[in-house]
């Protein structure tokens, strides 16, 4: 079991190292960085934690522009499940052992106009420690579709994730500091060789740094920074004079701050919950 977890960790580290190297190659002439306006994420979460570590949760959240707290403008560059002004997320995660977990959830995204989108998510996770640090590894698969019938598009994405964290006590209450990195590979179920996801090996990455505090026995507040990077490939062409314009890559970056208020219903094992917050 531990050998398997170690192999999973090595594979995740190797994949994330490759993604990090790709994202750092921004000085290359064929890669352009585009920064979106900063955004703010807010969400309220209710969760029931069972004695073995399994949990049922419900979460409602929004995404707004940081400046003026207006609804963020969205365009064709947003992946299907990232295009929302608010969302509702319901799910269950089962604890098979102290270290191994698997879950299933569904999330519906609401947009400002027209139909939103819906996706199912399935994940397998291993939770362990490196010294005093909490060490989290996960792989997830998502199946996505539009919520309405006017237009149908089906997508999937695979995402490995890795996280480290540390819990300390502040005035007898739990304070958690964590860092999580996730990479996404998107694909169309009906691939006609014209998919926008065929040109880059990695389609999206998310780097999240979070601090969470249990200020009351059942109430937790989380504050986090999120750097969301989308990787695209743009076809070149020619200028008005007929000079060729080569193909190039676009890294579209959205940075933001988030706030999550959680009410946790538990009996005697609240400490088992707080170490899970940064990977949600």
Order of alpha helices (4+ residues) and beta strands (2+ residues): alpha-beta-beta-beta-beta-beta-beta-beta-beta-beta-beta-beta-beta-beta-beta-alpha
